[in-house]
Amino acid sequence: MLREQFTFWILFFNLSLVLVCLSPADPPV
């Protein structure tokens, strides 16, 4: 189960990174 959670967080982080790159006018910070 731990591996599944790790994979989920990796995918989630990648998705967030892509969203940030697509919208540089609205930084998450």
Secondary structure as UniProt FT lines:
FT   HELIX           2..22
FT   TURN            24..25
//
